[in-house]
């Protein structure tokens, strides 16, 4: 395990990790943790996060992650709903946010803080690094020996896009299904390095980290995902998982720089990507690569393709995307550069992986084929149903919601999609998110948002239009890029609010939107938009910790602005009315 301290990477060997896990598990048992007790982990990514995770399990407890960015009310909900008696807090912010559920006023009896500089308040709080060693480590071994593959391994709370967060109960067998799924198609060894970018509270990164530890590879923990590109160049990971936004930003930056390059450089880049694409497909089909094609590819690689790989930290054994839709255009871009992004699909309720593309058997635009031990079928209304060893036991303490989540033995995913003739699954959107226009057209907002959002100058998008005669959108610009664009043109403005109302800015973004959405059908295209001067945030309730739009919250918060976009008085484009 490795993590950055004061600008330098620190490391722990597997032997050192084992000692720390056993010592912490022994202390937890001595402190009163019983088999089946829940313990929350509320912290940024770090080796301490995983050590706490493994120690809770080793002691027979059940780890319950909380997103490090969760506000106090959401953190308190997870603590109370899970009935957690123990808590691990990363730093001062998380420790303070647990105040109302810590001590006499709440269920948490003991809190362990990772950051040794955080002042502790009252009894029952400890710093991780100064905990006394447990009295008898043999008790840990006894509890491990008594464990079963069908014991509850963890409870992971949903991100809350469609209502109150629910605790997904996953067993060790559920998690083991993920190891079998990756082992079937990918090769990871103790020589590999993984960069832990997504929050460990996310089922995707959590399961992947377990897999990396299982394979004996090195795991580099990143506490700030905004530093992902910088960290990739430093660590040069050979394998990693991420959400589409990382790939979209790298692609958008490349396209933006190319747009400002000379005609000769643009022509060379287009040629190189074409050569890389043809070379990649030939290799995937097992075709012989002759000397002429090999020479062309070597030149393309030296001029363009290798530089793209360097931005991503070099070659990869495994490069995966999940959690949202990734554009086929972006998939092909990385593929041409020698980086196969294996897009997959899953839910917290499925541990999380259901399907994935894999080397030698992939289809861009799809989320791949089912992993071993998992089945998928599509209901009459288009909803994707799943059954298999990866499917959750149920929602913690919620019998009714658990019953409603299943149709017989099949889990109802809430996603709409189809399986093509070759067995590749294609996702349309969330069943509840589909926009039905007044003309009866069904529109998948996630598709519209991903197409428009791949533009370099656009950061966030929320498409609206339920029951209306056309689509509109709330658009958050990439503020740094937009301000740089404004400075280059001598635009003066007093605030971001003034900048996004400038007619020249509105016209510029309108042009960018038109360019991007040209690939969409007419009924999927945004006819009007409003530029916002503030980002959607988790604290504001507009997005989840996994960066998904909370559509009901956005619709309520911006109701007046949305209605204005459908009024006759709307000024066109993004000319938002005052306020």
LODO-636889 format. One line per field, with one value per residue (C-alpha): residue in three letters; x negated, y negated, z; residue number from 1. Coordinates in steps of 0.05 Angstrom, whole numbers. Layout:
residues N
aa = [ALA,...]
c1 = [X,...]
c2 = [Y,...]
c3 = [Z,...]
i = [NUM,...]
end
This chain:
residues 579
aa = [UNK,UNK,UNK,UNK,UNK,UNK,UNK,UNK,UNK,UNK,UNK,UNK,UNK,UNK,UNK,UNK,UNK,UNK,UNK,UNK,UNK,UNK,UNK,UNK,UNK,UNK,UNK,UNK,UNK,UNK,UNK,UNK,UNK,UNK,UNK,UNK,UNK,UNK,UNK,UNK,UNK,UNK,UNK,UNK,UNK,UNK,UNK,UNK,UNK,UNK,UNK,UNK,UNK,UNK,UNK,UNK,UNK,UNK,UNK,UNK,UNK,UNK,UNK,UNK,UNK,UNK,UNK,UNK,UNK,UNK,UNK,UNK,UNK,UNK,UNK,UNK,UNK,UNK,UNK,UNK,UNK,UNK,UNK,UNK,UNK,UNK,UNK,UNK,UNK,UNK,UNK,UNK,UNK,UNK,UNK,UNK,UNK,UNK,UNK,UNK,UNK,UNK,UNK,UNK,UNK,UNK,UNK,UNK,UNK,UNK,UNK,UNK,UNK,UNK,UNK,UNK,UNK,UNK,UNK,UNK,UNK,UNK,UNK,UNK,UNK,UNK,UNK,UNK,UNK,UNK,UNK,UNK,UNK,UNK,UNK,UNK,UNK,UNK,UNK,UNK,UNK,UNK,UNK,UNK,UNK,UNK,UNK,UNK,UNK,UNK,UNK,UNK,UNK,UNK,UNK,UNK,UNK,UNK,UNK,UNK,UNK,UNK,UNK,UNK,UNK,UNK,UNK,UNK,UNK,UNK,UNK,UNK,UNK,UNK,UNK,UNK,UNK,UNK,UNK,UNK,UNK,UNK,UNK,UNK,UNK,UNK,UNK,UNK,UNK,UNK,UNK,UNK,UNK,UNK,UNK,UNK,UNK,UNK,UNK,UNK,UNK,UNK,UNK,UNK,UNK,UNK,UNK,UNK,UNK,UNK,UNK,UNK,UNK,UNK,UNK,UNK,UNK,UNK,UNK,UNK,UNK,UNK,UNK,UNK,UNK,UNK,UNK,UNK,UNK,UNK,UNK,UNK,UNK,UNK,UNK,UNK,UNK,UNK,UNK,UNK,UNK,UNK,UNK,UNK,UNK,UNK,UNK,UNK,UNK,UNK,UNK,UNK,UNK,UNK,UNK,UNK,UNK,UNK,UNK,UNK,UNK,UNK,UNK,UNK,UNK,UNK,UNK,UNK,UNK,UNK,UNK,UNK,UNK,UNK,UNK,UNK,UNK,UNK,UNK,UNK,UNK,UNK,UNK,UNK,UNK,UNK,UNK,UNK,UNK,UNK,UNK,UNK,UNK,UNK,UNK,UNK,UNK,UNK,UNK,UNK,UNK,UNK,UNK,UNK,UNK,UNK,UNK,UNK,UNK,UNK,UNK,UNK,UNK,UNK,UNK,UNK,UNK,UNK,UNK,UNK,UNK,UNK,UNK,UNK,UNK,UNK,UNK,UNK,UNK,UNK,UNK,UNK,UNK,UNK,UNK,UNK,UNK,UNK,UNK,UNK,UNK,UNK,UNK,UNK,UNK,UNK,UNK,UNK,UNK,UNK,UNK,UNK,UNK,UNK,UNK,UNK,UNK,UNK,UNK,UNK,UNK,UNK,UNK,UNK,UNK,UNK,UNK,UNK,UNK,UNK,UNK,UNK,UNK,UNK,UNK,UNK,UNK,UNK,UNK,UNK,UNK,UNK,UNK,UNK,UNK,UNK,UNK,UNK,UNK,UNK,UNK,UNK,UNK,UNK,UNK,UNK,UNK,UNK,UNK,UNK,UNK,UNK,UNK,UNK,UNK,UNK,UNK,UNK,UNK,UNK,UNK,UNK,UNK,UNK,UNK,UNK,UNK,UNK,UNK,UNK,UNK,UNK,UNK,UNK,UNK,UNK,UNK,UNK,UNK,UNK,UNK,UNK,UNK,UNK,UNK,UNK,UNK,UNK,UNK,UNK,UNK,UNK,UNK,UNK,UNK,UNK,UNK,UNK,UNK,UNK,UNK,UNK,UNK,UNK,UNK,UNK,UNK,UNK,UNK,UNK,UNK,UNK,UNK,UNK,UNK,UNK,UNK,UNK,UNK,UNK,UNK,UNK,UNK,UNK,UNK,UNK,UNK,UNK,UNK,UNK,UNK,UNK,UNK,UNK,UNK,UNK,UNK,UNK,UNK,UNK,UNK,UNK,UNK,UNK,UNK,UNK,UNK,UNK,UNK,UNK,UNK,UNK,UNK,UNK,UNK,UNK,UNK,UNK,UNK,UNK,UNK,UNK,UNK,UNK,UNK,UNK,UNK,UNK,UNK,UNK,UNK,UNK,UNK,UNK,UNK,UNK,UNK,UNK,UNK,UNK,UNK,UNK,UNK,UNK,UNK,UNK,UNK,UNK,UNK,UNK,UNK,UNK,UNK,UNK,UNK,UNK,UNK,UNK,UNK,UNK,UNK,UNK,UNK,UNK,UNK,UNK,UNK,UNK,UNK,UNK,UNK,UNK,UNK,UNK,UNK,UNK,UNK,UNK,UNK,UNK,UNK,UNK,UNK,UNK,UNK,UNK,UNK,UNK,UNK]
c1 = [0,-25,0,-28,-53,-83,-94,-128,-99,-102,-94,-71,-89,-37,-72,-64,8,22,-7,34,99,90,72,132,179,154,166,237,254,226,265,330,342,387,397,446,435,432,375,376,315,321,256,218,179,117,84,115,184,169,135,197,241,202,195,271,283,228,261,327,358,391,358,405,373,394,372,319,358,425,455,473,546,529,473,520,572,523,500,570,600,543,541,466,432,361,337,272,263,211,199,227,286,311,299,339,395,403,413,489,486,425,426,487,532,522,508,433,395,323,292,222,191,138,109,66,69,145,162,206,269,290,284,292,248,179,124,111,35,36,87,61,50,106,95,101,93,114,186,180,161,219,268,237,242,316,331,372,373,446,434,449,385,408,467,459,510,539,522,593,611,682,696,670,606,615,562,544,526,469,439,368,395,423,354,318,361,325,256,279,307,241,197,236,214,156,86,64,3,-40,-80,-21,-6,65,85,143,180,254,277,270,342,361,375,335,270,280,288,230,185,203,184,117,100,122,73,16,8,-10,47,33,85,106,145,163,192,179,105,118,80,20,20,24,-40,-75,-51,-46,8,13,86,143,218,253,318,326,313,237,235,281,235,172,208,236,168,136,190,185,109,115,166,113,57,33,68,7,9,84,73,18,61,120,73,41,108,132,70,76,149,136,75,116,173,125,91,159,180,115,93,21,-11,-58,-122,-90,-32,-79,-125,-66,-42,-110,-114,-43,-59,-122,-87,-19,6,-49,-38,35,14,-35,21,54,-11,-33,-8,47,64,133,169,242,301,366,420,445,445,380,385,363,324,282,274,246,200,165,167,130,76,68,111,173,223,266,333,377,443,467,501,484,537,495,429,424,405,457,424,359,323,257,195,212,287,312,361,358,424,442,426,402,425,445,391,389,445,490,550,586,654,697,768,826,821,746,722,658,665,605,595,531,481,466,536,546,581,627,634,614,676,723,764,815,762,725,788,802,731,742,786,783,708,690,665,700,644,686,645,671,632,626,581,558,552,481,496,472,514,532,559,608,620,652,725,748,704,731,761,825,839,909,901,893,818,776,710,653,625,559,543,558,517,457,455,459,415,355,342,280,318,376,370,440,506,577,628,701,765,815,883,855,852,775,713,677,616,583,509,450,389,318,304,228,231,286,249,186,227,257,188,161,217,213,280,288,337,349,369,382,456,442,397,449,500,454,486,418,409,480,469,402,432,492,444,407,472,494,428,432,505,503,497,564,633,674,719,658,626,629,667,656,606,589,518,508,456,450,434,481,456,469,478,531,566,561,512,496,426,417,431,499,553,608,661,717,673,648,719,743,684,685,761,768,710,734,804,773,737,806,837,848,806,742,686,659,598,574,600,623,670,644,637]
c2 = [0,-70,-140,-211,-246,-316,-308,-239,-170,-127,-51,7,79,135,160,92,88,157,137,73,108,161,110,67,126,150,81,78,145,122,57,96,107,168,212,176,107,50,0,-60,-85,-159,-181,-198,-143,-119,-54,-66,-61,9,30,10,45,111,106,98,159,199,183,209,140,109,47,-8,-61,-134,-182,-229,-287,-270,-327,-314,-296,-243,-214,-212,-175,-120,-113,-110,-66,-16,-19,-27,-25,-40,-94,-110,-183,-207,-279,-339,-349,-277,-275,-339,-314,-253,-296,-288,-212,-204,-192,-197,-229,-175,-102,-109,-87,-91,-134,-122,-180,-169,-240,-244,-320,-323,-344,-292,-311,-270,-197,-142,-177,-152,-164,-103,-107,-109,-53,-2,68,117,166,232,236,310,285,255,323,356,308,317,392,386,343,368,347,331,283,210,177,105,58,5,-51,-71,-140,-166,-187,-163,-175,-159,-118,-44,4,58,122,160,226,252,297,235,202,266,267,204,236,294,245,206,268,298,243,203,218,181,202,177,137,91,22,-4,-77,-81,-142,-132,-137,-71,-82,-69,6,4,-20,21,87,70,54,121,154,116,139,210,210,182,120,50,3,-72,-112,-181,-223,-277,-253,-321,-302,-239,-260,-285,-221,-176,-207,-197,-127,-100,-50,13,22,-21,-33,-100,-133,-163,-234,-222,-196,-251,-305,-275,-270,-340,-369,-333,-357,-429,-432,-401,-455,-508,-471,-484,-449,-405,-381,-368,-327,-286,-272,-250,-204,-175,-160,-127,-84,-66,-47,-1,30,42,76,119,142,155,198,237,214,215,145,137,95,35,30,41,-15,-63,-47,-57,-126,-144,-119,-163,-225,-222,-157,-148,-218,-202,-140,-182,-228,-165,-142,-92,-24,13,86,65,-1,-2,-50,-44,-82,-121,-121,-129,-154,-104,-161,-167,-92,-91,-149,-112,-47,-80,-102,-30,-36,9,-21,39,8,48,45,58,32,31,85,130,124,85,118,151,144,120,114,152,159,196,192,120,76,0,-30,31,49,119,189,220,244,318,337,280,278,219,215,158,151,134,60,59,63,103,160,195,259,294,301,226,204,175,209,149,79,74,72,59,120,83,49,115,150,93,98,169,202,274,289,234,166,107,59,-1,-9,-4,32,89,148,152,215,227,221,150,109,37,-10,-66,-101,-95,-74,-131,-182,-174,-239,-232,-295,-321,-291,-222,-215,-178,-211,-184,-246,-211,-203,-277,-299,-255,-280,-353,-345,-319,-390,-422,-485,-447,-416,-394,-385,-370,-356,-372,-367,-319,-333,-391,-397,-401,-388,-443,-440,-472,-479,-491,-515,-493,-559,-559,-546,-597,-651,-638,-643,-710,-739,-722,-763,-821,-808,-843,-819,-831,-759,-690,-708,-767,-726,-672,-726,-759,-751,-733,-676,-651,-651,-614,-559,-554,-540,-487,-452,-451,-420,-365,-347,-341,-265,-263,-253,-316,-300,-287,-355,-412,-472,-520,-523,-565,-577,-571,-608,-554,-481,-425,-400,-344,-395,-430,-364,-367,-309,-246,-228,-188,-251,-229,-283,-282,-302,-316,-363,-399,-406,-435,-483,-511,-506,-580,-579,-515,-545,-608,-567,-545,-614,-660,-714,-671,-709,-648,-605,-613,-684,-670,-722,-762,-720]
c3 = [0,-15,0,-5,58,52,-22,-18,-28,35,32,73,57,60,123,157,135,164,231,233,214,267,320,304,300,368,398,369,401,468,461,455,381,374,313,267,298,247,244,197,159,144,111,47,12,49,71,139,106,80,144,184,132,138,214,224,181,216,282,256,248,187,156,132,87,88,32,59,28,60,101,175,163,111,153,213,171,154,226,254,199,206,282,282,350,324,277,240,219,171,194,231,184,188,264,273,228,272,334,338,336,380,455,500,447,394,379,368,430,404,349,320,281,227,230,294,293,305,377,410,447,507,525,473,420,400,349,306,312,389,402,451,422,435,492,455,380,382,389,318,290,327,296,227,235,252,191,132,59,68,127,114,90,86,82,28,24,-44,-71,-64,-135,-126,-53,17,18,32,60,10,47,11,32,23,-32,-68,-66,-87,-150,-171,-164,-208,-259,-266,-264,-322,-371,-342,-317,-254,-213,-155,-206,-221,-193,-184,-171,-122,-151,-136,-64,-27,-3,-76,-88,-153,-122,-59,-96,-142,-82,-50,-116,-120,-48,-65,-124,-82,-126,-102,-87,-89,-51,-76,-27,-78,-145,-175,-176,-217,-280,-240,-199,-260,-287,-220,-204,-275,-255,-297,-278,-251,-252,-259,-278,-348,-326,-322,-394,-418,-389,-420,-487,-484,-467,-526,-574,-548,-556,-625,-645,-629,-666,-737,-796,-804,-732,-737,-799,-766,-705,-749,-789,-726,-693,-757,-761,-687,-695,-755,-720,-656,-692,-733,-669,-635,-694,-691,-760,-782,-778,-837,-836,-872,-822,-764,-789,-798,-728,-698,-729,-707,-638,-633,-659,-624,-593,-542,-517,-503,-464,-424,-400,-372,-340,-392,-416,-377,-365,-341,-354,-337,-337,-300,-263,-323,-399,-436,-508,-563,-594,-531,-526,-597,-582,-525,-564,-621,-571,-548,-486,-485,-436,-417,-401,-354,-318,-248,-186,-112,-107,-152,-116,-166,-232,-278,-346,-376,-442,-443,-487,-551,-538,-536,-571,-563,-543,-502,-430,-450,-433,-366,-319,-296,-248,-270,-317,-349,-382,-407,-383,-429,-410,-425,-353,-342,-293,-260,-221,-197,-141,-145,-125,-56,2,9,39,112,157,98,82,38,-5,-11,-36,-85,-112,-137,-189,-165,-160,-209,-185,-217,-235,-253,-317,-388,-441,-491,-507,-579,-621,-598,-523,-511,-464,-483,-430,-448,-382,-314,-320,-275,-311,-382,-407,-446,-487,-501,-570,-540,-554,-503,-489,-446,-411,-393,-467,-481,-421,-438,-511,-492,-431,-470,-494,-464,-442,-409,-339,-319,-356,-333,-388,-375,-415,-384,-415,-455,-531,-533,-492,-452,-407,-348,-366,-319,-357,-344,-308,-313,-388,-399,-360,-401,-465,-440,-422,-491,-522,-474,-441,-374,-321,-247,-229,-257,-257,-302,-346,-361,-379,-429,-498,-529,-479,-490,-566,-557,-513,-560,-617,-576,-557,-630,-651,-599,-606,-682,-671,-634,-664,-672,-613,-569,-583,-534,-562,-504,-448,-387,-363,-288,-248,-194,-200,-179,-112,-64,-8,-49,-61,-138,-147,-109,-83,-147,-188,-214,-223,-170,-220,-171,-130,-193,-219,-152,-142,-213,-225,-242,-290,-324,-332,-361,-415,-440,-439,-499,-464,-463,-498,-534,-521,-450,-439,-369,-338,-279,-217]
i = [1,2,3,4,5,6,7,8,9,10,11,12,13,14,15,16,17,18,19,20,21,22,23,24,25,26,27,28,29,30,31,32,33,34,35,36,37,38,39,40,41,42,43,44,45,46,47,48,49,50,51,52,53,54,55,56,57,58,59,60,61,62,63,64,65,66,67,68,69,70,71,72,73,74,75,76,77,78,79,80,81,82,83,84,85,86,87,88,89,90,91,92,93,94,95,96,97,98,99,100,101,102,103,104,105,106,107,108,109,110,111,112,113,114,115,116,117,118,119,120,121,122,123,124,125,126,127,128,129,130,131,132,133,134,135,136,137,138,139,140,141,142,143,144,145,146,147,148,149,150,151,152,153,154,155,156,157,158,159,160,161,162,163,164,165,166,167,168,169,170,171,172,173,174,175,176,177,178,179,180,181,182,183,184,185,186,187,188,189,190,191,192,193,194,195,196,197,198,199,200,201,202,203,204,205,206,207,208,209,210,211,212,213,214,215,216,217,218,219,220,221,222,223,224,225,226,227,228,229,230,231,232,233,234,235,236,237,238,239,240,241,242,243,244,245,246,247,248,249,250,251,252,253,254,255,256,257,258,259,260,261,262,263,264,265,266,267,268,269,270,271,272,273,274,275,276,277,278,279,280,281,282,283,284,285,286,287,288,289,290,291,292,293,294,295,296,297,298,299,300,301,302,303,304,305,306,307,308,309,310,311,312,313,314,315,316,317,318,319,320,321,322,323,324,325,326,327,328,329,330,331,332,333,334,335,336,337,338,339,340,341,342,343,344,345,346,347,348,349,350,351,352,353,354,355,356,357,358,359,360,361,362,363,364,365,366,367,368,369,370,371,372,373,374,375,376,377,378,379,380,381,382,383,384,385,386,387,388,389,390,391,392,393,394,395,396,397,398,399,400,401,402,403,404,405,406,407,408,409,410,411,412,413,414,415,416,417,418,419,420,421,422,423,424,425,426,427,428,429,430,431,432,433,434,435,436,437,438,439,440,441,442,443,444,445,446,447,448,449,450,451,452,453,454,455,456,457,458,459,460,461,462,463,464,465,466,467,468,469,470,471,472,473,474,475,476,477,478,479,480,481,482,483,484,485,486,487,488,489,490,491,492,493,494,495,496,497,498,499,500,501,502,503,504,505,506,507,508,509,510,511,512,513,514,515,516,517,518,519,520,521,522,523,524,525,526,527,528,529,530,531,532,533,534,535,536,537,538,539,540,541,542,543,544,545,546,547,548,549,550,551,552,553,554,555,556,557,558,559,560,561,562,563,564,565,566,567,568,569,570,571,572,573,574,575,576,577,578,579]
end
